[in-house]
Amino acid sequence: MIRHFHILFAFFISCIVVFGYAQETSKELEAKRKKIEKEIEYTNLLIEQTRKSKQVTLNELKLIGSRISQRNELIATLKKEIVVLDTKIESAEISIKRLNNELKELKSEYAKIISFAYRHQTDYNKLIYLFSAENMNQAYQRLRYLDQIGEYIRNEADTIRQKEKNKETELKQYNKQVNEKKKLLDSENTQVSKLEREQIQKDNLKRKLTGAEKQLKADLRKKEKESRKLDKKIEEIIAKETKPKKTGTGTEYALSPEEKQLSASFASNKGKLPWPIDRGMISESFGVHRHPVLKNVKTKNNGLNFLTSKDEEVRTIFSGKVVSVTTISSSNIAVIIKHGEFFTVYSNLDVVYIKPGDQVDIKQMIGKVHTNLKGKTELHFQVWKGKDLQNPANWIIRR
C-alpha cells in the first residue's frame, strides 16, 4: 500500500514538472508567434509603400522574399505550438481517465458502507448489533466502529465531491486546449494558403524583372559607383584618424586614455549594441551575394542594409565623435563616427542633424534615411575596427 502510494506520488510530481515546462514553452512560442506576426505586418507596410511608385522593383522582390521567410517561420512556430498542445491534451486525457477510475472505486466503496449503515440506521438495529456481542469489550469496539463508519461516510462524501470538482476543472482545461488546437490548425492552414499565393507572386515578379535586365544592370552600376566612392572616403577618414604621430619613443599611432576606455567599452558590448534604426528589417546581409534576378552576377556588401519606412530617423549605436559628414551623391549623405579604435558608418541619409567634431551619445538621432522615387527607404551601415572591416551582425543585438 505504502509502495503504491510512493509510485503514485512520484508520477504526480513528474506530471507537474512536465506540465510546467510545457506551459513555459507554450508561452515562449506564443510570444514568438506574435513577434513574427508583427514583423509580417511591418513588411506588408513596406511593400505597400514600395508599390505606390507603380513600378516593379527589385526592392519589392526582396520584401516579398523576406515575407515568405517570415511566413515559413510563423508556420514552423504554429506547428511547435500544436505539438505542445497535443502533449497537454494527452496529459489531460490521462488525468481525466485516472480521476474516473478513482471515482469509480470511491463510489463502489461508498455504496458498500452506505448499505451497511442503512441496515443499522435505526436505534433498534444498533442495539441488536451491540447486544449480540460476546462480551463488553466487543460491544464497546462495535460502538466505536459504528461511530467511525459515520465519520468515514462524511469524509468519503467530501472526497467524492472534491474529485468531481477536480474532474470538472480538468474537463474545462481539456476542452479549452482542444479549442486552442483547432484555432492553431485553422491559422496554420490560412498561413500555408497565403504562403502559396506569395510564392506565385514572387515568381511572377521575378519574371517581370528579368524582362527589365537593362534597367537592373544600370541600377547596379550606379549602386557600385556610389559604393566605391563611399569605400574610398571611409579609407581616407580611417587613414587620417589612425595616422602615426610623433612620440617620445618614435613615430606611432596611439590611442589616448579616453579613447582606450571607449574602445574597451565598445568591444565589451559586442552583440548587444542597438540597431541604427528603431524599426526596420535587414534587407541584405554582410558579404558576397548572388543577384536575385541577374544570372552569373554577384554583389558584395561591406555592411548591413536596413529597409525601413519613410522619414525613419537614424541613431548612433554607441557614443563617440563625428569625424565625417560626406555627400556621396545628390541623395546620399554618409556619416562616420569614431568610437576609440572603432568606426561606424551610416550611409544613404538625405538629412543630417550633426557636423564633424560633434560628440554624440548612444541612440542619439543623427539624421533621416533617404527615400528614393521608387519608394525604397534603405540605410547602409558598416562597422570597422581600425582598418579591418567587421560584420555588423556580430555587433548589434539580435531581434
Summary of the structure (lengths in Angstrom):
residues: 399
radius of gyration: 36.4
end to end distance: 54.8
largest distance: 120.2
contacts: 1154
relative contact order: 0.10
helix: 60%
strand: 19%
